[in-house]
Amino acid sequence: MTQATWGLSVVDLVDGDRWAVVVAQAADDAQYDALAARLTQAGLKRTRDREWDRALLPLTSCSVTVEDGYLTQLHTGRTRILAFPPPDVTPNWEQAAARGRVMFALLKPNTLPSIGAQCQGEVLHSEHRDLAAEQIAAEAAAGRLLAGLASVLDQPAPHPGRR
């Protein structure tokens, strides 16, 4: 299976609140279907723009792991999805993620076609952040955005059944 493209950003919501965002863009339709099935089981839902713009997203069993300044993985409670190459975490993102939760979204392939290849894994790279935000908002407005709130960990989540 080819790798998904990962990106981080910080968004200012309609109410003025700031949230850290993690997105994963699937490489192809087969990968999207497989990831969507796993993430739906973990609690992600189809999200509309009203919900995305206000972070009114479902709490999920997902967590993201940040180690040594990089987002290294997403854990669904049953499955680990490695972020490769791992996007680096900025102080601004860490500050927004200090609440212990982030907004997470899975994007269909080619949602951000002009951005993924240029940014080498950083979908929401600063040069393209506004365009990416517009395209993600359009996905939410169309009801195609699969999203939820994920907790933030500083070490990998334990494997199910292990201590």
C-alpha positions in Angstrom: 0.0 0.0 0.0 1.4 3.4 -0.9 1.7 6.1 1.8 -0.9 8.7 2.6 0.2 12.3 2.5 0.1 14.0 5.9 -0.1 17.6 7.0 -0.5 19.8 10.0 -2.0 23.2 10.4 -3.6 25.5 12.9 -7.0 27.0 12.2 -8.9 29.9 13.7 -12.5 28.9 14.0 -15.6 31.1 13.7 -15.8 31.6 17.5 -12.1 32.7 17.6 -10.8 29.5 19.1 -7.6 28.0 17.7 -7.3 24.3 16.9 -4.5 22.1 15.8 -5.4 20.2 12.6 -4.0 16.9 11.2 -5.0 15.7 7.8 -4.1 12.6 5.9 -4.8 12.4 2.2 -5.1 8.9 0.8 -2.9 8.0 -2.1 -5.6 6.2 -4.0 -9.2 5.1 -3.8 -8.4 1.6 -2.4 -6.3 3.2 0.4 -9.1 5.7 1.1 -11.7 3.0 1.4 -9.5 0.9 3.8 -8.6 3.9 6.0 -12.2 5.2 5.9 -13.5 1.8 7.2 -11.0 1.7 10.1 -11.5 5.4 11.0 -15.3 5.1 10.9 -15.1 2.2 13.3 -12.9 4.5 15.5 -15.6 7.2 15.6 -14.9 9.5 12.7 -18.1 10.8 10.9 -19.0 12.6 7.7 -18.7 16.3 8.6 -20.5 19.3 7.2 -18.9 22.8 7.1 -20.9 24.0 10.1 -19.4 21.3 12.2 -15.8 21.7 10.8 -15.9 25.5 11.2 -16.7 25.1 14.9 -14.8 22.0 15.8 -18.2 20.3 16.6 -16.6 16.9 15.7 -17.2 13.5 17.4 -14.8 12.4 20.0 -13.0 9.3 18.6 -10.8 6.5 20.0 -8.0 7.9 17.7 -4.8 9.4 19.0 -1.9 11.1 17.2 1.6 10.6 18.5 4.1 13.4 18.6 7.7 12.4 19.2 10.9 14.5 18.9 9.1 17.3 17.1 7.4 15.1 14.5 3.9 13.6 14.2 4.8 9.9 13.8 1.5 8.0 13.8 -2.3 7.9 14.2 -3.7 5.1 16.3 -7.3 4.1 16.0 -7.5 1.9 19.1 -6.9 -1.2 16.9 -4.7 0.0 14.1 -1.5 2.0 13.8 -1.2 4.2 10.7 2.4 5.5 10.4 2.9 9.1 9.1 5.7 8.8 6.6 7.5 11.0 6.0 6.5 12.4 9.4 5.5 16.0 9.3 7.4 18.3 11.7 5.4 20.0 14.5 5.7 23.7 14.9 5.6 25.6 18.2 2.3 27.2 17.0 0.8 23.7 16.3 2.0 22.4 19.7 0.5 25.4 21.5 -2.9 24.8 19.7 -2.6 21.0 20.5 -1.9 21.7 24.2 -5.6 21.1 24.9 -4.9 17.4 24.4 -7.1 17.1 21.3 -6.7 17.9 17.6 -9.1 18.0 14.6 -8.3 15.1 12.3 -9.6 14.6 8.8 -9.2 12.0 6.1 -9.1 13.4 2.6 -9.9 11.5 -0.6 -7.1 11.2 -3.2 -6.4 14.4 -5.2 -8.4 16.6 -2.9 -5.2 18.7 -2.7 -3.6 17.7 -6.0 -1.4 20.6 -6.6 -0.1 20.6 -3.1 0.8 17.1 -2.1 3.7 16.5 -4.6 5.3 19.9 -4.0 5.3 19.8 -0.2 6.7 16.3 0.2 4.3 15.2 2.9 3.3 18.6 4.3 -0.2 19.0 2.8 -0.7 22.2 4.7 2.7 23.8 4.0 2.7 27.5 4.7 2.9 28.5 1.0 -0.3 26.6 0.2 -2.2 26.8 3.5 -5.0 29.1 2.3 -5.7 27.0 -0.8 -5.7 23.8 1.3 -8.1 25.3 3.8 -10.5 26.3 1.0 -10.4 22.8 -0.5 -10.9 21.2 2.9 -13.8 23.6 3.6 -15.3 22.7 0.2 -15.1 19.0 1.1 -16.9 19.7 4.4 -19.6 21.8 2.6 -20.2 18.9 0.3 -20.5 16.5 3.2 -17.5 14.5 2.0 -15.1 15.2 4.8 -14.5 12.3 7.3 -13.4 13.9 10.5 -13.3 13.7 14.3 -11.3 14.7 17.4 -8.2 12.7 18.2 -6.2 12.9 21.4 -2.5 13.8 21.4 0.1 11.5 22.9 3.8 12.0 23.5 4.6 8.3 23.1 3.0 5.6 21.0 -0.3 4.2 22.3 0.1 0.6 23.6 -1.0 -2.2 21.4 -4.4 -3.5 22.3 -4.2 -6.3 24.9 -0.6 -5.2 26.0 0.5 -3.2 29.0 
